[in-house]
């Protein structure tokens, strides 16, 4: 597995750097899905506004690593004549902390809500954040509105920029390859944290709340603080993913954080297997990589078979996406790779 992950960008790069970019975004969505898995899979709290934390992390990185604020606030430009080029290695933790704070702000007033009501409130939260990002360009221009923020600095490590090619022993490594290894590192750290949380006292408390909140409260679990911790932890992963997204793209706009993104991330968790880390990873990779692959091969395949493009690639992509969700829900309602029954629903010692 280590060899396969290490060589993946070079194998995909044989067909062009666009395929390596698909790998980059697949890893990004794995991080997002694992973060949402804490809220949905472990704690059983349906969150349809998760993309808001993704946007918060992305815009924080964009504001602190681009000339946007200095161009629109002269006083700040005078205070920083050298420009605002915040280092990614302290902006990323700050993005995680800010997203966690917003996660607590979302969770605090919704602790008594469950099911559909919680989904509606979190959906509204996600839309509120997107609308703020879209309209905070007047009277003071913080987000540049629908135009978005550009000229964002790439990640730098020991003076080397991830936005440029690296030459190692005469061999050139493109920028998308470098970001692949950076995203892979953060993905592995996310998996490690998720595994440790799953088997910890906190993780067992989340599962207890998911299975029966009344029984969990009766057993002495502080359900209020435990739920808030789930919102905060899940949101922090979203903030980190957003910061990495902004660094890779070099541009952010509100269009990247629409409701459809939240629905796709929820689908990755549900279809992969809620609460099961390998299942969530599988769901994220399949639901992102396969549709993106179809975007590249759908038209050539139709032209080879029928001589013309009968169905546009985007329409075919969404059609197959919806069809796959229907089939999986009918044939495997617990997900493609669900957790073992004994692990998902621990039995009392007396029954064992």
C-alpha positions as CSV (number, residue, x, y, z in Angstrom):
1,X,0.0,0.0,0.0
2,X,2.9,2.4,0.8
3,X,4.5,1.7,-2.6
4,X,1.1,2.2,-4.4
5,X,0.4,5.5,-2.6
6,X,4.0,6.7,-3.3
7,X,3.9,5.9,-7.0
8,X,0.3,6.9,-7.7
9,X,1.0,10.4,-9.0
10,X,3.7,9.1,-11.4
11,X,1.4,6.4,-12.7
12,X,-1.5,8.8,-13.1
13,X,0.8,11.5,-14.5
14,X,1.5,9.3,-17.6
15,X,-1.9,10.4,-18.8
16,X,-1.4,14.0,-17.9
17,X,-1.2,16.2,-14.8
18,X,-5.0,16.6,-14.8
19,X,-5.2,13.0,-13.5
20,X,-2.8,13.8,-10.7
21,X,-5.0,16.8,-9.8
22,X,-8.0,14.4,-9.6
23,X,-5.9,12.4,-7.0
24,X,-5.2,15.6,-5.1
25,X,-8.9,16.5,-4.8
26,X,-9.8,12.9,-4.0
27,X,-7.5,13.1,-0.9
28,X,-9.0,16.4,-0.1
29,X,-12.5,14.9,-0.1
30,X,-11.2,12.0,2.0
31,X,-10.2,14.5,4.7
32,X,-13.6,16.2,4.5
33,X,-15.5,12.9,4.6
34,X,-13.5,11.7,7.7
35,X,-14.2,15.0,9.4
36,X,-18.0,14.7,8.7
37,X,-17.8,11.1,9.8
38,X,-17.1,12.3,13.4
39,X,-20.4,14.2,13.4
40,X,-22.6,11.9,11.3
41,X,-20.9,8.5,11.7
42,X,-19.8,8.6,15.3
43,X,-22.2,11.0,17.0
44,X,-25.2,10.4,14.7
45,X,-25.9,14.1,14.1
46,X,-27.0,14.9,10.6
47,X,-25.0,18.0,9.3
48,X,-26.0,19.4,5.9
49,X,-24.0,22.6,6.4
50,X,-20.5,21.0,6.7
51,X,-19.2,22.8,3.6
52,X,-19.4,26.1,5.6
53,X,-16.4,25.0,7.7
54,X,-14.6,24.1,4.4
55,X,-15.3,27.7,3.2
56,X,-14.2,29.3,6.5
57,X,-10.8,27.6,6.3
58,X,-10.4,28.4,2.7
59,X,-11.2,32.1,3.1
60,X,-9.1,32.5,6.2
61,X,-6.1,31.2,4.3
62,X,-6.9,33.4,1.3
63,X,-7.2,36.5,3.4
64,X,-3.9,36.0,5.3
65,X,-1.9,34.8,2.3
66,X,-3.0,37.2,-0.5
67,X,-2.7,41.0,-1.2
68,X,-6.5,41.4,-1.0
69,X,-6.7,42.9,2.5
70,X,-3.8,45.3,1.9
71,X,-5.3,46.5,-1.4
72,X,-8.6,47.3,0.3
73,X,-7.4,48.6,3.6
74,X,-4.7,51.3,3.3
75,X,-4.0,51.5,7.0
76,X,-3.2,47.8,7.1
77,X,-1.0,48.2,4.0
78,X,1.0,51.0,5.8
79,X,1.4,48.7,8.9
80,X,2.7,45.9,6.7
81,X,4.8,47.5,3.9
82,X,6.3,44.1,3.1
83,X,2.9,42.6,2.3
84,X,0.8,40.0,4.1
85,X,2.3,36.6,3.4
86,X,1.3,34.5,6.4
87,X,3.0,31.1,6.6
88,X,0.8,28.2,5.9
89,X,2.1,26.2,8.8
90,X,0.5,28.6,11.3
91,X,-2.5,29.6,9.1
92,X,-3.6,26.0,8.8
93,X,-3.8,25.4,12.6
94,X,-5.6,28.8,12.9
95,X,-8.1,27.7,10.3
96,X,-8.8,24.5,12.3
97,X,-9.3,26.5,15.4
98,X,-11.6,29.1,13.8
99,X,-13.7,26.3,12.1
100,X,-13.9,24.5,15.5
101,X,-15.2,27.7,17.1
102,X,-17.9,28.0,14.4
103,X,-18.7,24.4,14.9
104,X,-19.4,25.1,18.6
105,X,-21.5,28.2,17.6
106,X,-23.5,25.9,15.3
107,X,-23.8,23.1,17.8
108,X,-24.7,25.1,21.0
109,X,-28.2,26.2,19.9
110,X,-29.1,22.9,18.2
111,X,-28.4,20.4,20.9
112,X,-32.0,19.7,21.5
113,X,-32.7,19.1,17.8
114,X,-32.6,15.7,16.1
115,X,-33.2,14.2,12.7
116,X,-34.8,16.4,10.1
117,X,-34.9,19.5,12.3
118,X,-31.2,19.3,12.9
119,X,-30.6,18.8,9.2
120,X,-32.7,21.9,8.3
121,X,-30.8,24.1,10.8
122,X,-27.4,23.0,9.7
123,X,-28.4,23.5,6.0
124,X,-29.4,27.0,6.9
125,X,-26.1,27.6,8.6
126,X,-24.2,26.5,5.5
127,X,-26.3,28.8,3.3
128,X,-25.8,31.8,5.7
129,X,-22.0,31.4,5.5
130,X,-22.1,31.2,1.7
131,X,-24.3,34.3,1.5
132,X,-22.0,36.2,3.8
133,X,-19.0,35.3,1.7
134,X,-20.9,36.4,-1.4
135,X,-22.0,39.8,0.1
136,X,-19.2,40.9,2.4
137,X,-17.7,43.2,-0.3
138,X,-19.6,46.3,0.8
139,X,-19.4,48.6,2.6
140,X,-16.1,47.1,3.5
141,X,-14.6,44.7,1.1
142,X,-13.6,41.6,3.1
143,X,-14.3,38.8,0.7
144,X,-14.5,40.5,-2.7
145,X,-18.0,39.1,-3.1
146,X,-18.8,36.8,-6.2
147,X,-15.4,37.7,-7.8
148,X,-13.5,35.8,-5.1
149,X,-9.9,36.2,-3.9
150,X,-7.0,35.4,-6.2
151,X,-3.2,35.6,-6.0
152,X,-3.1,33.3,-3.0
153,X,0.3,32.2,-1.9
154,X,1.1,28.5,-2.2
155,X,2.4,26.4,0.6
156,X,6.1,26.8,1.3
157,X,8.4,24.4,3.1
158,X,12.0,25.4,4.1
159,X,11.9,28.1,1.5
160,X,10.7,25.8,-1.3
161,X,7.3,26.7,-2.9
162,X,4.8,24.0,-3.6
163,X,3.5,26.2,-6.5
164,X,6.6,25.6,-8.6
165,X,8.4,22.6,-9.9
166,X,11.1,21.0,-7.7
167,X,14.2,19.6,-9.3
168,X,15.7,16.7,-7.4
169,X,18.8,15.0,-8.7
170,X,18.0,16.4,-12.2
171,X,14.4,15.1,-12.0
172,X,11.6,17.6,-12.2
173,X,8.6,17.1,-9.9
174,X,5.5,19.2,-10.9
175,X,3.5,21.2,-8.4
176,X,0.5,18.9,-8.5
177,X,2.8,16.0,-7.5
178,X,4.1,18.0,-4.5
179,X,0.5,18.8,-3.4
180,X,-0.4,15.2,-3.7
181,X,2.3,14.2,-1.1
182,X,1.3,17.1,1.1
183,X,-2.4,16.1,1.0
184,X,-1.4,12.5,1.5
185,X,0.4,13.4,4.7
186,X,-2.5,15.3,6.1
187,X,-4.9,12.5,5.1
188,X,-2.8,9.9,6.9
189,X,-2.8,12.2,10.0
190,X,-6.5,12.6,9.8
191,X,-6.9,8.8,9.6
192,X,-4.6,8.4,12.6
193,X,-6.6,10.9,14.6
194,X,-9.9,9.3,13.6
195,X,-8.7,5.8,14.6
196,X,-7.5,7.1,18.0
197,X,-10.8,8.9,18.5
198,X,-12.9,5.9,17.6
199,X,-11.3,3.7,20.2
200,X,-11.1,6.4,22.9
201,X,-13.5,7.1,25.8
202,X,-14.8,10.1,23.7
203,X,-15.4,8.0,20.7
204,X,-17.3,5.4,22.7
205,X,-19.4,8.2,24.2
206,X,-20.3,9.5,20.7
207,X,-21.4,6.0,19.7
208,X,-23.5,5.7,22.9
209,X,-25.2,9.0,22.1
210,X,-25.8,7.8,18.5
211,X,-27.4,4.6,19.6
212,X,-29.5,5.9,22.5
213,X,-29.1,9.4,23.9
214,X,-31.4,8.9,26.8
215,X,-29.5,5.7,27.9
216,X,-26.2,7.5,27.4
217,X,-27.3,10.4,29.7
218,X,-28.5,7.9,32.2
219,X,-25.1,6.2,32.3
220,X,-23.5,9.6,33.2
221,X,-22.3,10.8,29.8
222,X,-22.4,14.6,29.5
223,X,-24.3,14.6,26.2
224,X,-24.2,18.4,25.8
225,X,-20.4,18.7,25.9
226,X,-19.8,15.5,24.0
227,X,-22.0,16.7,21.1
228,X,-20.3,20.1,21.1
229,X,-16.9,18.3,20.9
230,X,-18.1,16.3,17.9
231,X,-19.2,19.5,16.1
232,X,-15.9,21.1,17.0
233,X,-13.7,18.2,16.0
234,X,-15.5,17.6,12.7
235,X,-15.4,21.3,11.8
236,X,-11.7,21.5,12.5
237,X,-11.0,18.9,9.8
238,X,-13.1,20.9,7.4
239,X,-11.1,24.1,8.2
240,X,-7.8,22.3,7.5
241,X,-9.2,20.9,4.2
242,X,-10.4,24.4,3.2
243,X,-7.0,26.0,3.8
244,X,-5.3,23.3,1.8
245,X,-7.9,23.8,-1.0
246,X,-7.1,27.5,-1.1
247,X,-3.4,26.9,-1.3
248,X,-3.8,24.4,-4.2
249,X,-6.2,26.5,-6.2
250,X,-4.7,29.9,-5.6
251,X,-8.2,31.3,-5.9
252,X,-11.4,31.0,-3.8
253,X,-15.0,32.1,-4.5
254,X,-18.4,31.4,-2.9
255,X,-19.3,29.1,-5.8
256,X,-17.0,26.4,-4.4
257,X,-19.0,26.1,-1.1
258,X,-22.6,25.6,-2.3
259,X,-25.1,23.2,-0.7
260,X,-24.4,20.5,-3.3
261,X,-20.9,20.1,-1.9
262,X,-22.3,19.3,1.5
263,X,-24.7,16.8,0.1
264,X,-21.9,15.1,-1.8
265,X,-19.8,14.8,1.4
266,X,-22.7,13.4,3.3
267,X,-23.2,10.9,0.5
268,X,-19.6,9.8,0.8
269,X,-20.0,9.0,4.5
270,X,-23.4,7.3,4.1
271,X,-22.6,5.3,1.0
272,X,-19.2,4.3,2.2
273,X,-20.3,3.1,5.6
274,X,-21.1,5.5,8.5
275,X,-18.7,5.2,11.4
276,X,-16.3,2.9,9.5
277,X,-13.1,4.7,8.5
278,X,-12.1,2.4,5.6
279,X,-15.7,2.6,4.3
280,X,-15.7,6.4,4.5
281,X,-12.4,6.5,2.6
282,X,-13.7,4.1,-0.1
283,X,-16.9,6.2,-0.4
284,X,-15.0,9.5,-0.8
285,X,-12.6,8.1,-3.4
286,X,-15.4,6.4,-5.5
287,X,-17.9,9.3,-5.4
288,X,-15.2,11.9,-6.4
289,X,-12.8,10.0,-8.6
290,X,-15.3,8.0,-10.7
291,X,-17.5,11.0,-11.7
292,X,-14.4,13.1,-12.5
293,X,-13.0,10.2,-14.5
294,X,-16.2,10.1,-16.5
295,X,-15.9,13.7,-17.2
296,X,-12.7,12.9,-19.2
297,X,-13.7,9.7,-20.9
298,X,-17.5,10.0,-21.4
299,X,-17.3,12.0,-24.7
300,X,-14.5,9.9,-26.3
301,X,-16.3,6.7,-25.5
302,X,-19.6,7.9,-26.9
303,X,-17.9,9.2,-30.1
304,X,-16.1,5.8,-30.5
305,X,-19.4,3.8,-30.0
306,X,-22.0,6.0,-31.6
307,X,-20.0,8.5,-33.7
308,X,-21.3,11.5,-31.7
309,X,-21.9,12.6,-28.1
310,X,-25.4,11.6,-27.2
311,X,-25.4,12.7,-23.6
312,X,-23.2,15.6,-22.3
313,X,-20.5,14.5,-20.0
314,X,-21.9,16.6,-17.0
315,X,-25.4,15.2,-17.4
316,X,-24.1,11.7,-17.7
317,X,-21.9,12.2,-14.6
318,X,-24.8,13.3,-12.5
319,X,-27.1,10.7,-13.9
320,X,-24.7,7.9,-13.0
321,X,-24.1,9.5,-9.6
322,X,-27.8,9.4,-8.7
323,X,-28.2,5.9,-10.1
324,X,-25.3,4.6,-8.1
325,X,-26.8,6.1,-4.9
326,X,-30.2,4.5,-5.5
327,X,-28.6,1.1,-6.2
328,X,-26.4,1.2,-3.1
329,X,-29.2,2.3,-0.9
330,X,-31.4,-0.6,-2.2
331,X,-28.8,-3.3,-2.2
332,X,-26.5,-2.3,0.6
333,X,-28.3,0.2,2.9
334,X,-25.5,0.0,5.5
335,X,-23.0,1.2,2.9
336,X,-20.4,-0.4,0.7
337,X,-18.1,-1.2,3.5
338,X,-20.0,-1.0,6.8
339,X,-18.5,-1.6,10.3
340,X,-18.9,-5.1,11.8
341,X,-22.1,-5.4,13.7
342,X,-20.3,-6.2,17.0
343,X,-18.1,-3.1,16.6
344,X,-20.9,-0.8,15.6
345,X,-23.3,-1.9,18.4
346,X,-21.3,-3.1,21.4
347,X,-23.1,-5.7,23.5
348,X,-23.3,-5.6,27.3
349,X,-20.8,-7.7,29.2
350,X,-23.5,-9.9,30.6
351,X,-24.6,-10.9,27.1
352,X,-21.1,-11.6,26.0
